[in-house]
Amino acid sequence: MAETDKHYFKYQYFLSVVPTLYTKGRSALDAYTRSPASATARTGRNTVFTNQYAATSQSEEMPETPYLVPGIFFKYNIEPILLLVSEERGGFLALVIRVINTVSGVLVTGGWIYQISGWVTEIAGRRKKEQPEGS
């Protein structure tokens, strides 16, 4: 809720809507991508048709001129795409591979940080030795 004491003020509200289909399992998703019109009639309890949206607002005071109109404006943007989201279970081997990749990435990053810190320490030590003691 917004309010103002000014007479010439403009409120703009922007709403972006994306149609979305959530499904559990690959079969319902495949049926929908093959024939969207017939799939809507046969969808089971594992399919949810919904919308994702984003809303933003903007407000500003306007100069009193006959060329600008104060008011409240709503602008809708319904996207011409459909977002398909499917829940799929991977196997145990896929989980193990993901965990190993994550741990390996952390170890490699830690090794790089260790090497860079050693390099920085070595450079700082050389600069201290090169400086004369009188300065």
Sine and cosine of phi, psi and omega as CSV:
sin_phi,cos_phi,sin_psi,cos_psi,sin_omega,cos_omega
0.00,0.00,0.76,-0.65,0.00,-1.00
-0.78,-0.63,0.53,-0.85,0.05,-1.00
-0.54,-0.84,0.35,-0.94,0.00,-1.00
-0.50,-0.87,0.39,-0.92,0.08,-1.00
-1.00,-0.05,-0.16,0.99,-0.03,-1.00
-0.98,0.21,0.50,-0.87,0.00,-1.00
-1.00,0.05,-0.53,0.85,-0.02,-1.00
-0.94,-0.35,1.00,-0.10,-0.06,-1.00
-0.64,-0.77,0.56,-0.83,-0.02,-1.00
-0.82,-0.57,0.80,-0.60,0.12,-0.99
-0.93,-0.36,0.77,-0.64,0.07,-1.00
-0.83,-0.56,0.73,-0.69,0.06,-1.00
-0.86,-0.51,0.78,-0.63,-0.02,-1.00
-0.92,-0.39,0.77,-0.64,0.00,-1.00
-0.79,-0.61,0.85,-0.52,0.04,-1.00
-0.92,-0.38,0.81,-0.58,-0.08,-1.00
-0.87,-0.48,0.75,-0.66,0.06,-1.00
-0.85,-0.53,0.90,-0.43,0.08,-1.00
-0.89,0.46,0.68,-0.73,-0.09,-1.00
-0.69,-0.72,0.62,-0.78,0.05,-1.00
-0.85,-0.53,0.90,-0.43,0.08,-1.00
-0.98,-0.20,0.74,-0.68,0.02,-1.00
-0.61,-0.79,0.46,-0.89,0.03,-1.00
-0.95,-0.31,0.91,-0.42,-0.02,-1.00
0.98,-0.18,0.47,-0.88,-0.09,-1.00
-0.98,0.21,-0.48,0.88,-0.12,-0.99
-0.90,0.43,-0.66,0.75,0.01,-1.00
-0.92,0.40,-0.60,0.80,0.02,-1.00
-0.92,0.38,-0.67,0.74,0.03,-1.00
-0.89,0.45,-0.66,0.75,0.02,-1.00
-0.89,0.45,-0.62,0.78,-0.02,-1.00
-0.95,0.32,-0.62,0.78,-0.01,-1.00
-0.95,0.32,-0.47,0.88,0.04,-1.00
-0.95,0.31,-0.73,0.68,-0.06,-1.00
-0.54,-0.84,1.00,0.00,-0.07,-1.00
-0.87,0.49,-0.59,0.81,-0.05,-1.00
-0.92,0.38,-0.67,0.74,-0.03,-1.00
-0.99,0.16,-0.41,0.91,-0.03,-1.00
-0.95,0.32,-0.48,0.87,-0.02,-1.00
-0.92,0.40,-0.51,0.86,0.00,-1.00
-0.98,0.20,-0.44,0.90,-0.08,-1.00
-0.97,-0.23,0.10,0.99,-0.06,-1.00
-0.94,0.35,0.58,-0.81,-0.03,-1.00
-0.99,-0.13,-0.34,-0.94,-0.04,-1.00
-0.97,0.23,-0.15,0.99,0.00,-1.00
-1.00,0.00,0.17,0.99,-0.02,-1.00
-0.83,-0.56,0.72,-0.70,0.01,-1.00
-0.79,-0.61,0.85,-0.53,0.12,-0.99
-1.00,-0.08,0.82,-0.57,-0.04,-1.00
-0.49,-0.87,-0.12,-0.99,0.04,-1.00
-0.73,-0.68,0.60,-0.80,0.18,-0.98
-0.98,-0.20,0.58,-0.81,-0.02,-1.00
-0.61,-0.79,0.38,-0.92,0.10,-1.00
-0.73,-0.68,0.74,-0.68,-0.02,-1.00
-0.82,-0.57,0.73,-0.68,0.08,-1.00
-0.72,-0.69,0.32,-0.95,0.02,-1.00
-0.68,-0.73,0.40,-0.92,0.02,-1.00
-0.56,-0.83,0.68,-0.73,0.04,-1.00
-0.65,-0.76,0.56,-0.83,0.00,-1.00
-0.40,-0.91,0.51,-0.86,0.08,-1.00
-0.99,0.17,0.61,-0.79,-0.06,-1.00
-0.90,-0.43,0.51,-0.86,0.10,-0.99
-0.95,0.31,0.47,-0.88,-0.03,-1.00
-0.99,0.15,1.00,0.03,0.06,-1.00
-0.76,-0.65,0.39,-0.92,0.02,-1.00
-0.97,0.24,-0.11,0.99,-0.06,-1.00
-1.00,-0.01,-0.30,0.95,-0.01,-1.00
-0.92,-0.38,0.64,-0.77,-0.06,-1.00
-0.93,-0.36,0.87,-0.50,0.10,-1.00
-0.98,0.22,0.37,-0.93,0.05,-1.00
0.40,-0.92,-0.20,-0.98,0.04,-1.00
-0.91,-0.42,0.83,-0.57,-0.08,-1.00
-0.83,-0.56,0.68,-0.74,0.06,-1.00
-0.89,-0.45,0.78,-0.63,0.03,-1.00
-0.85,-0.52,0.86,-0.50,-0.03,-1.00
-0.97,-0.24,0.66,-0.75,0.08,-1.00
-0.76,-0.65,0.98,-0.19,0.04,-1.00
-1.00,-0.09,0.91,-0.41,-0.09,-1.00
-0.92,0.38,0.62,-0.79,-0.01,-1.00
-1.00,0.07,0.47,0.88,0.01,-1.00
-0.82,-0.57,0.32,-0.95,0.09,-1.00
-0.86,-0.51,0.80,-0.60,0.01,-1.00
-1.00,-0.03,0.85,-0.53,0.01,-1.00
-0.96,-0.27,0.86,-0.51,-0.01,-1.00
-0.87,-0.50,0.83,-0.56,-0.04,-1.00
-0.84,-0.54,0.74,-0.67,0.06,-1.00
-1.00,0.01,0.85,-0.53,0.00,-1.00
-0.77,-0.64,0.58,-0.81,0.06,-1.00
-0.99,-0.14,0.76,-0.66,0.11,-0.99
-1.00,-0.03,0.23,-0.97,0.01,-1.00
-0.99,0.16,0.10,-1.00,0.01,-1.00
-0.91,0.42,-0.61,0.79,0.01,-1.00
-0.88,0.47,-0.64,0.77,0.03,-1.00
-0.89,0.45,-0.63,0.78,0.05,-1.00
-0.90,0.45,-0.71,0.70,0.00,-1.00
-0.88,0.48,-0.68,0.73,0.00,-1.00
-0.90,0.44,-0.66,0.75,0.03,-1.00
-0.90,0.44,-0.67,0.74,0.01,-1.00
-0.90,0.44,-0.70,0.72,0.01,-1.00
-0.89,0.46,-0.68,0.74,0.03,-1.00
-0.89,0.46,-0.65,0.76,0.01,-1.00
-0.91,0.41,-0.73,0.68,0.01,-1.00
-0.89,0.45,-0.67,0.74,0.02,-1.00
-0.88,0.47,-0.67,0.74,0.03,-1.00
-0.88,0.47,-0.65,0.76,0.04,-1.00
-0.91,0.42,-0.67,0.74,0.01,-1.00
-0.91,0.41,-0.67,0.74,0.02,-1.00
-0.90,0.44,-0.69,0.72,0.03,-1.00
-0.89,0.46,-0.67,0.74,0.06,-1.00
-0.88,0.48,-0.64,0.77,0.05,-1.00
-0.89,0.45,-0.67,0.74,0.03,-1.00
-0.89,0.45,-0.69,0.72,0.00,-1.00
-0.89,0.45,-0.65,0.76,0.02,-1.00
-0.89,0.45,-0.70,0.71,0.01,-1.00
-0.91,0.42,-0.67,0.74,0.00,-1.00
-0.92,0.40,-0.64,0.77,0.02,-1.00
-0.91,0.41,-0.60,0.80,0.07,-1.00
-0.91,0.42,-0.64,0.77,0.02,-1.00
-0.91,0.41,-0.68,0.73,0.01,-1.00
-0.91,0.42,-0.66,0.76,0.03,-1.00
-0.89,0.45,-0.66,0.75,0.01,-1.00
-0.90,0.43,-0.69,0.73,0.01,-1.00
-0.91,0.42,-0.68,0.73,0.01,-1.00
-0.90,0.44,-0.61,0.79,0.04,-1.00
-0.91,0.41,-0.64,0.77,0.03,-1.00
-0.90,0.43,-0.65,0.76,-0.02,-1.00
-0.92,0.40,-0.58,0.81,0.03,-1.00
-0.92,0.40,-0.62,0.78,0.00,-1.00
-0.94,0.35,-0.54,0.84,-0.04,-1.00
-0.97,0.24,-0.40,0.92,-0.02,-1.00
-0.97,0.26,0.72,-0.70,0.07,-1.00
-0.93,0.36,0.44,-0.90,-0.07,-1.00
-0.94,0.33,-0.33,0.94,-0.04,-1.00
-0.98,0.20,-0.19,0.98,-0.05,-1.00
-0.98,-0.20,0.00,0.00,0.00,0.00
